[in-house]
């Protein structure tokens, strides 16, 4: 995806993908598929499953973070033993299963902003192979995902990810496409997205976790929650938030 020179700078909107546009975590879906196809040892797969159930049963406030850490660790341990061609087949399966499993609010926002001429960017910690495909499928102009380093036709186990510095990732896209921050949007659901939200004129905390929720309150950012078939927008006021039904 390359930038197109223009005499007039275009406005942009940047979206996190997992849990923001797509209803699940694509990184997790790929690891789960690897487990089902025998690339992850059963004992490790069981460890991931148990951590996931601890989170789903809400046994710990940090349950999701623990589950995610275990999952990422397991993934990186087995990555060097996976043939890149087989890996791409799994990515293809995950893409086709999840590409249309979107939230109505962010799906419609993507379409609306595209119609208004906005550049659309995606910045995600999930694998670039699936993020790039999803970005093209949904009409995005640029995307940055996690890159898993290959050498001599095999994965090295090294990872280059924007997850810890999404601000720099967004700044790279803005520079590449010669975009303007005027009237810009950013949409995310976790603290790693806060750095992007801080850069734009229209930050939106969408279905935020506790960490981003607290950051959004501190900065008086709009909060949007989509639950089943209802969409709520919490708009900042002088003494808190007011609720608006956007369904």
N, C-alpha and C positions, 0 to 999 in steps of 0.2 A: 504494500500500500504506500504509494509515494505522494508527496505533496504536489499540488498544482499551483504554479505561480499565478498571482492575481494582482491587479492594480488596487483592488479594494480588499482590505482585510475582512475575513468572514468571522462571524460569531461562532462559538462552539459550545457543545455540551459534552461532558465526560461522564461516563457511567462505570461503576463497578459492575461486575457481571454476576458472580455467585451470590445468590440471595438478594440480588437487587433487580436484575433483569430476569435471570433464570431462577426458578423456584428452589433449586437445590445447589449443592456445591459440586462443580464439575471435577475439581481435583479429587474429591472423595469418590465420585462416581467412577472415575478411571481406576483408582486403587481398588475399589470394590470389584470391578470387572476383572482386574488382574487376579484378585483372590479367587473369584469363581472359576477362572480358567487355569488355576493351579500354579501361578507364578509366585504366589506368596505362601510360605510354609503354613501348615494348618495351625500350629501353635501361635504364630504371629497373627494369623487371620482371627483366631479365637480371642486374642488379646485386643485387637481392634474392635471386634464385636462387643466384648464385655465393656470396653470404654464407651462405646456408642450407647449401649443400654443404660449405663450409669448416667450419661447425659440425658437420654430420653426419659428416664424415670425421675429426673430432676433431683438426684441424690446429692449433688454438689453444685454450688454456684459456679464453680470453675469447670464443670463437667464437659462443656463443649470444647474449651481450650485444651483440656487434658486429652480428650478424644482426638482432636485435630493434631496435637503434637505426636501422639503415638502413631497415628496414621501416616504423617509425613515421614517420621523416622523409619517406619517399615518400608515405605515406598522407596526412599533413598537407598536402603540396604539391599533391595532386590533389583534396583534399576540396572545395575551393571550386568546382570545376568539375563536381561531381556533383549531379544533381537529387535532393533529399531523398526524393522518391517512389521513384526508381530505387534509391536506397540502401536503403530499407526493404524492397524486393523481395529484395535481396541478403541482408539480415539475415534475412529469412524463410527463404531457402534454407539458410543456415548453421544456423539454429536447428533446422530439420527434419532436417538431416544429422547434427548432433552431439548433440541433446538426450538421447539414450539411450546415448551413448558414454561411460559413466561407469566410474570405478574401483569395484570391488566393495566395498572397505573403506569408502570415504566414502559411497557410495550406501546401504549398510546402516546406517552410523552415522546418517545423516540420518533414515532411516526409524525407527530405534530411538529416537532422541532425540525425534522428533515424537510417537511413541506414548507417551513418558513425559511429554509436556506441555511440552516445551521450545519456546520461540520459536526460529525459525531465521532467521539473517541471512546475507546474502551481501555481501561487499565485494570488488570486482574492478576492475582497471584496464581491462578490456574495455568495449566500448561498452554504454551503459546500455540501449539498445533490445534487445539480445540477452540481457543479464544479467537484465533485468526479466522477460522471457518465460521464461527458464530457471528463474528463482526461482519464478514462479507454477507452472510445470509440475511442479517437484519439491516443491511444498508449503511454500516459504519464506514467512515473514511480512514481511520487509523486505529491501530490496536497494539497494546504491549502486554504480553503475558510472560510467564516464567519460561526461561530457556534452559533446557537440560543439555549440557555440553556433550558433544560426541567427538571421538577421536578414533581414526582408523575403523570407522563403521560400527563403533560400539559406544554405549553411554559410559562416561567416566565416573558418574555419581555426583558431579559438580552441578550446581544450580545457580543461575543468575535470575533473580526475581525482583520485581518492583514492589513487592509487598511491604518492605521496610522503608521505602522512600518513594511513595506515589507522587509526591510533589515534583521530584526530579523527572519522573516518567511523564507527567503531564506537561511539564515545561519543555521537554524534548518534542512532544507532539505539537505543542503550540508553535515552537520555532520551526519545526519541519513544514508545517502547513501555513506559516505566516498568518496565524489567527490572531484575533483580538480578544482581550478579556472583557471588553464592553458587552454587557447583557449576557455574559456567559453563565452556564449552569454546571453543577456537579451533583451527582446523586450517588450515595453510598450507604452502607448499613453497619459499618464497623469502625473502630478507632483508626485503623490503617487508612481509611478514606478521608479522615478529618483534614489532612494536609491539603488534599485537593479541594475540599469544600471551603477551606480558608482562602483560597486563591480567587474564587469566582464571585460574581455579583449575586447569583441566585443559588445558594447552597440548599440542598434538600436531604435531610436525614430520613431515609426510607426504611421502615421496619427496623429501626436501630436496635442494636444490642445495648446492654446497660452502659458500656463504655462510651459509645457514640451518643447515647441518649443524654448522658451527663454533659458531654462536650456541647451538644446542640443547645441544651438549656442554658449553659454558661454564655453561649454566643448568640442566643435568641434566634436560632435558625428554625425555619419551618420543619415540622415533623409530619410525615405521611405514613399512615399505617393501613395496610391492606389485609383484611381478615375475611376469609371465605369470599362472599360476593359483596362486601362492603368496604369502601375506601373512606378513611377519615383523614382530615388534615388538621393539625394542631398549629395554629398561627400564634406567634409571640405577641403578648400584650404587655402593658406596663406592670402587671402584677402576676404574670404567669402565661398561660396559653388559653386560647379559645378554640372550641371544637367546631369543625365544619364538615358536614357530610358531603363527600364528593362523588358518591355513587351515582 
